[in-house]
Amino acid sequence: MGRIARRYIVKGRVQGVGYRYFAEKVAAQLGVTGWVRNLDDGNVEVYAVGTREQLGDFAGYLAKGPRWADVRSIEEFEEAVVKLSEFRIHRY
């Protein structure tokens, strides 16, 4: 199956609630590669590479978030596929 890439902007109460660690754990379980980072505006940005099915499942988890998160909306964008070996948390 072909791999595709998506970028997500997750809005709501998604910083300080373990959201990046949640995304990293779910990505590992699903076999998705990419990265996640906090944005200065309080949102979280996620770049993910996987099959259409993997990213569909991943997006569903992102919309729910971890227990203490309150995800209000997610914007999704098509992106170019970058070959990555894992899913990482960017801390900057």
N, C-alpha and C positions, 0 to 999 in steps of 0.2 A: 504494500500500500504506500501511496505517496505521502510524504510529510508536508505539512503546511505550518504556517506561523501566524500567530495572532498576538496583538498587544491589547491589554485590558487596562482601563483606568477604573479603579474601584473606589467608590465614594461612600461616605458615611462615617461611622465611628470604626475606623479600620487601623488606626495607629495606637500603639500602647496596649493592644489586646491579643498579641501573639499571631497576628494575621500573616506576617511574612513566614513565620515558622510553620504555620498551618499550610500555607501554599507550598512550601518546600516539601513537607511530609506527603501531601496529596500528590504532588508531581512525581515524587519517587515511587509511590504506590502505583501510579498510572503509567509510568515509563515516559513521562513528559520531560523535556529538557528546557532550559531557559534561565530566567532570573526574575527576582522580585525586589522592589525597593520602595521606601517611603519617599513621598514627594513633599516639597516645602509647603504646599497648600493643604496638607492633611490627608490627601488621598494616597493610594498605593498604586504603583504601576507594575504590571506583570507582562513579561515577554515569554511566550511559550511556543515550543515546537513539538509536534506530534502528528498522529493521523487525525483525520476529521473526527472519528469516533472518540479518540483520546481527548481531544480538545473540547468536544461537546461535553464529555463527562467532567473534565477539569473546570470548564466554565460554570457548570452546575454547582460544583463545590465552592468555587470562588463567590458565587452569588449568595451562598449560605454563610460561609465564613466560620471561624471558630466560635466557641460558645459565647464569649463576651463581646463579639463584634456586632455591629448593627449596619449591615450593608444596605445602602439606600438605592444605589444604581451602579451599573457597570456599562462603560462604553467599550465597544469592541472594534478593533481595526485590523484589516489584513496587513501583513508585513512580509518582507522577504525572509526566506528561510536562511538562518545562520546555523552552521553545524556546531553544536555544542555537545560536550560529553556528559553534562550533568545539569541539575537545576540548582542555582546558587542564590543566596541572599546577598544583595549588594548593600553595603553599609557605608553610604556617603550621602 
